[in-house]
Amino acid sequence: MTGAIVLDIEGTTSPTAAVREDLYGYTRQRLPAWLAENSSTAAAPVLAATRDLAERPDADPAEVAAILREWLDSDVKAEPLKAAQGLICAEGFRNGALHGEFFPDVPPALAAWHAAGFALYVYSSGSVRNQQDWFAFARGGSLSGLISGYFDLSTAGGKRESSSYAKIASAIGVPSERILFLSDHPDELDAAVAAGWRAVGLARPGEPNPARPPHHWVDTFADITPADRL
């Protein structure tokens, strides 16, 4: 019997373009001013970690902003970038500049699965704070009440590493064979299956990641019946 369903965001629950254009765009625009304004407070750990990773110990906030923007444009999964994005976008969600965007089949499916007793979790490369805000400030109404927990790179590890999925299974207290993972990325599905999870791929029209065997693929949450997959 299914014990938990773990959801990817980008390309799975939400359009890739919404994540990259909205969250990434807002972060890119705000980075220089935010780092300068908060260099001795909230931005201090981001500045220190970026200097360390980039091996630029003397970089000032403007130089750090340029480094982070380059990582953002290259889709580098660096923890200081994700931390900065989480803090910056928190402002945007709360001032109405940002909203969580979801494919139309997602909210009713999540509501139905939650009502049926499935525990729902999110695992994304975006920071836990961004994930929480994405669901809490969803356009059309908050979905956060449906989600039992969130995992990111700092709490679980890389999404293409099977050890990350084992860590999540341990954290939520559900045996690996009773966890269903939904993602649009074949490498992530491979890693989840290697950890003993079941997996279904999302191959949505217009999204960048093509389906790849041997996984089962669908193009809408409406075609997923969790109890039938485990």
Secondary structure, 3 states (H helix, E strand, C coil): CCCEEEECCECCCECHHHHHHHHHHHHHHHHHHHHHHCCCCCCHHHHHHHHHHHCCCCCCHHHHHHHHHHHHHCCCCCHHHHHHHHHHHHHHHHCCCCCECCCCCHHHHHHHHHHCCCEEEEECCCCHHHHHHHHHCECCCCCHHHCCEEECCCCCCCCCCHHHHHHHHHHHCCCHHHEEEEECCHHHHHHHHHCCCEEEEECCCCCCCCCCCCCEEECCHHHCCHHHHC
